[in-house]
Amino acid sequence: MSTLTKRATVYLDPVLHKALRLQSVETSRSVSQLVNDAVRDELAEDASDLAAFEARKNERTVDFEDFVKGLQLDGTI
């Protein structure tokens, strides 16, 4: 973890806090490291999702009703 850190107050569900403490002991990592890694992973997933949306922005959209009719026509439903 960087030496330039910010302090924050986060309120956790007691069961989640217990799980974090147990994982902290099991992995020899601090709760802060675990939380930072989890937040970093979530943000990376969001960035990946945004990139996928950007890549597909020009795709043709299909109306739900038309999609269901197509499923009926091809015998899927």
mmCIF file of the C-alpha atoms, coordinates in Angstrom:
data_MODEL
# 
_entry.id   MODEL 
# 
loop_
_atom_site.group_PDB 
_atom_site.id 
_atom_site.type_symbol 
_atom_site.label_atom_id 
_atom_site.label_alt_id 
_atom_site.label_comp_id 
_atom_site.label_asym_id 
_atom_site.label_entity_id 
_atom_site.label_seq_id 
_atom_site.pdbx_PDB_ins_code 
_atom_site.Cartn_x 
_atom_site.Cartn_y 
_atom_site.Cartn_z 
_atom_site.occupancy 
_atom_site.B_iso_or_equiv 
_atom_site.pdbx_formal_charge 
_atom_site.auth_seq_id 
_atom_site.auth_comp_id 
_atom_site.auth_asym_id 
_atom_site.auth_atom_id 
_atom_site.pdbx_PDB_model_num 
ATOM 1  C CA . MET A 1 1  ? 0.000   0.000   0.000   1.00 0.00 ? 1  MET A CA 1 
ATOM 2  C CA . SER A 1 2  ? 1.166   3.503   -0.772  1.00 0.00 ? 2  SER A CA 1 
ATOM 3  C CA . THR A 1 3  ? 2.519   5.645   2.025   1.00 0.00 ? 3  THR A CA 1 
ATOM 4  C CA . LEU A 1 4  ? 0.167   8.392   0.799   1.00 0.00 ? 4  LEU A CA 1 
ATOM 5  C CA . THR A 1 5  ? -3.130  7.142   2.164   1.00 0.00 ? 5  THR A CA 1 
ATOM 6  C CA . LYS A 1 6  ? -6.410  8.758   3.156   1.00 0.00 ? 6  LYS A CA 1 
ATOM 7  C CA . ARG A 1 7  ? -8.305  7.863   6.246   1.00 0.00 ? 7  ARG A CA 1 
ATOM 8  C CA . ALA A 1 8  ? -12.028 7.089   5.913   1.00 0.00 ? 8  ALA A CA 1 
ATOM 9  C CA . THR A 1 9  ? -14.769 5.915   8.196   1.00 0.00 ? 9  THR A CA 1 
ATOM 10 C CA . VAL A 1 10 ? -16.675 2.977   6.764   1.00 0.00 ? 10 VAL A CA 1 
ATOM 11 C CA . TYR A 1 11 ? -19.565 1.319   8.531   1.00 0.00 ? 11 TYR A CA 1 
ATOM 12 C CA . LEU A 1 12 ? -19.664 -2.417  7.876   1.00 0.00 ? 12 LEU A CA 1 
ATOM 13 C CA . ASP A 1 13 ? -22.241 -5.033  8.630   1.00 0.00 ? 13 ASP A CA 1 
ATOM 14 C CA . PRO A 1 14 ? -20.913 -6.885  11.710  1.00 0.00 ? 14 PRO A CA 1 
ATOM 15 C CA . VAL A 1 15 ? -20.838 -10.212 9.875   1.00 0.00 ? 15 VAL A CA 1 
ATOM 16 C CA . LEU A 1 16 ? -18.842 -8.693  6.994   1.00 0.00 ? 16 LEU A CA 1 
ATOM 17 C CA . HIS A 1 17 ? -16.452 -7.098  9.459   1.00 0.00 ? 17 HIS A CA 1 
ATOM 18 C CA . LYS A 1 18 ? -15.903 -10.441 11.166  1.00 0.00 ? 18 LYS A CA 1 
ATOM 19 C CA . ALA A 1 19 ? -15.285 -12.088 7.780   1.00 0.00 ? 19 ALA A CA 1 
ATOM 20 C CA . LEU A 1 20 ? -12.733 -9.388  6.906   1.00 0.00 ? 20 LEU A CA 1 
ATOM 21 C CA . ARG A 1 21 ? -10.933 -9.803  10.226  1.00 0.00 ? 21 ARG A CA 1 
ATOM 22 C CA . LEU A 1 22 ? -10.790 -13.587 9.772   1.00 0.00 ? 22 LEU A CA 1 
ATOM 23 C CA . GLN A 1 23 ? -9.530  -13.225 6.200   1.00 0.00 ? 23 GLN A CA 1 
ATOM 24 C CA . SER A 1 24 ? -6.996  -10.699 7.442   1.00 0.00 ? 24 SER A CA 1 
ATOM 25 C CA . VAL A 1 25 ? -5.580  -13.217 9.889   1.00 0.00 ? 25 VAL A CA 1 
ATOM 26 C CA . GLU A 1 26 ? -5.634  -16.042 7.340   1.00 0.00 ? 26 GLU A CA 1 
ATOM 27 C CA . THR A 1 27 ? -3.849  -14.011 4.649   1.00 0.00 ? 27 THR A CA 1 
ATOM 28 C CA . SER A 1 28 ? -1.552  -11.924 6.885   1.00 0.00 ? 28 SER A CA 1 
ATOM 29 C CA . ARG A 1 29 ? -2.940  -8.790  5.278   1.00 0.00 ? 29 ARG A CA 1 
ATOM 30 C CA . SER A 1 30 ? -4.575  -5.852  7.013   1.00 0.00 ? 30 SER A CA 1 
ATOM 31 C CA . VAL A 1 31 ? -8.282  -5.142  6.777   1.00 0.00 ? 31 VAL A CA 1 
ATOM 32 C CA . SER A 1 32 ? -7.323  -1.917  4.983   1.00 0.00 ? 32 SER A CA 1 
ATOM 33 C CA . GLN A 1 33 ? -5.398  -3.878  2.353   1.00 0.00 ? 33 GLN A CA 1 
ATOM 34 C CA . LEU A 1 34 ? -8.347  -6.209  1.838   1.00 0.00 ? 34 LEU A CA 1 
ATOM 35 C CA . VAL A 1 35 ? -10.796 -3.324  1.487   1.00 0.00 ? 35 VAL A CA 1 
ATOM 36 C CA . ASN A 1 36 ? -8.461  -1.406  -0.859  1.00 0.00 ? 36 ASN A CA 1 
ATOM 37 C CA . ASP A 1 37 ? -8.044  -4.498  -3.046  1.00 0.00 ? 37 ASP A CA 1 
ATOM 38 C CA . ALA A 1 38 ? -11.806 -5.099  -3.140  1.00 0.00 ? 38 ALA A CA 1 
ATOM 39 C CA . VAL A 1 39 ? -12.508 -1.485  -4.113  1.00 0.00 ? 39 VAL A CA 1 
ATOM 40 C CA . ARG A 1 40 ? -9.740  -1.578  -6.720  1.00 0.00 ? 40 ARG A CA 1 
ATOM 41 C CA . ASP A 1 41 ? -11.212 -4.787  -8.210  1.00 0.00 ? 41 ASP A CA 1 
ATOM 42 C CA . GLU A 1 42 ? -14.696 -3.245  -8.355  1.00 0.00 ? 42 GLU A CA 1 
ATOM 43 C CA . LEU A 1 43 ? -13.393 -0.113  -10.079 1.00 0.00 ? 43 LEU A CA 1 
ATOM 44 C CA . ALA A 1 44 ? -11.447 -2.230  -12.578 1.00 0.00 ? 44 ALA A CA 1 
ATOM 45 C CA . GLU A 1 45 ? -14.610 -4.189  -13.336 1.00 0.00 ? 45 GLU A CA 1 
ATOM 46 C CA . ASP A 1 46 ? -16.509 -0.927  -13.852 1.00 0.00 ? 46 ASP A CA 1 
ATOM 47 C CA . ALA A 1 47 ? -13.792 0.287   -16.242 1.00 0.00 ? 47 ALA A CA 1 
ATOM 48 C CA . SER A 1 48 ? -14.031 -2.984  -18.152 1.00 0.00 ? 48 SER A CA 1 
ATOM 49 C CA . ASP A 1 49 ? -17.827 -2.675  -18.361 1.00 0.00 ? 49 ASP A CA 1 
ATOM 50 C CA . LEU A 1 50 ? -17.554 0.908   -19.616 1.00 0.00 ? 50 LEU A CA 1 
ATOM 51 C CA . ALA A 1 51 ? -15.077 -0.190  -22.276 1.00 0.00 ? 51 ALA A CA 1 
ATOM 52 C CA . ALA A 1 52 ? -17.452 -2.953  -23.380 1.00 0.00 ? 52 ALA A CA 1 
ATOM 53 C CA . PHE A 1 53 ? -20.350 -0.480  -23.584 1.00 0.00 ? 53 PHE A CA 1 
ATOM 54 C CA . GLU A 1 54 ? -18.199 1.862   -25.645 1.00 0.00 ? 54 GLU A CA 1 
ATOM 55 C CA . ALA A 1 55 ? -17.176 -0.940  -28.011 1.00 0.00 ? 55 ALA A CA 1 
ATOM 56 C CA . ARG A 1 56 ? -20.805 -1.966  -28.535 1.00 0.00 ? 56 ARG A CA 1 
ATOM 57 C CA . LYS A 1 57 ? -22.425 1.480   -28.691 1.00 0.00 ? 57 LYS A CA 1 
ATOM 58 C CA . ASN A 1 58 ? -23.037 1.264   -32.436 1.00 0.00 ? 58 ASN A CA 1 
ATOM 59 C CA . GLU A 1 59 ? -24.682 -2.149  -32.372 1.00 0.00 ? 59 GLU A CA 1 
ATOM 60 C CA . ARG A 1 60 ? -28.271 -2.354  -33.444 1.00 0.00 ? 60 ARG A CA 1 
ATOM 61 C CA . THR A 1 61 ? -30.708 -2.677  -30.543 1.00 0.00 ? 61 THR A CA 1 
ATOM 62 C CA . VAL A 1 62 ? -33.523 -5.195  -30.521 1.00 0.00 ? 62 VAL A CA 1 
ATOM 63 C CA . ASP A 1 63 ? -36.904 -4.406  -29.026 1.00 0.00 ? 63 ASP A CA 1 
ATOM 64 C CA . PHE A 1 64 ? -37.903 -6.955  -26.374 1.00 0.00 ? 64 PHE A CA 1 
ATOM 65 C CA . GLU A 1 65 ? -41.267 -7.626  -27.996 1.00 0.00 ? 65 GLU A CA 1 
ATOM 66 C CA . ASP A 1 66 ? -39.616 -8.286  -31.363 1.00 0.00 ? 66 ASP A CA 1 
ATOM 67 C CA . PHE A 1 67 ? -37.047 -10.538 -29.686 1.00 0.00 ? 67 PHE A CA 1 
ATOM 68 C CA . VAL A 1 68 ? -39.775 -12.643 -28.057 1.00 0.00 ? 68 VAL A CA 1 
ATOM 69 C CA . LYS A 1 69 ? -41.651 -12.875 -31.369 1.00 0.00 ? 69 LYS A CA 1 
ATOM 70 C CA . GLY A 1 70 ? -38.431 -14.108 -32.983 1.00 0.00 ? 70 GLY A CA 1 
ATOM 71 C CA . LEU A 1 71 ? -38.091 -16.777 -30.287 1.00 0.00 ? 71 LEU A CA 1 
ATOM 72 C CA . GLN A 1 72 ? -41.645 -17.902 -31.042 1.00 0.00 ? 72 GLN A CA 1 
ATOM 73 C CA . LEU A 1 73 ? -41.041 -17.962 -34.787 1.00 0.00 ? 73 LEU A CA 1 
ATOM 74 C CA . ASP A 1 74 ? -37.927 -20.107 -34.532 1.00 0.00 ? 74 ASP A CA 1 
ATOM 75 C CA . GLY A 1 75 ? -39.585 -22.510 -32.074 1.00 0.00 ? 75 GLY A CA 1 
ATOM 76 C CA . THR A 1 76 ? -37.401 -21.673 -29.064 1.00 0.00 ? 76 THR A CA 1 
ATOM 77 C CA . ILE A 1 77 ? -40.499 -20.894 -27.001 1.00 0.00 ? 77 ILE A CA 1 
# 
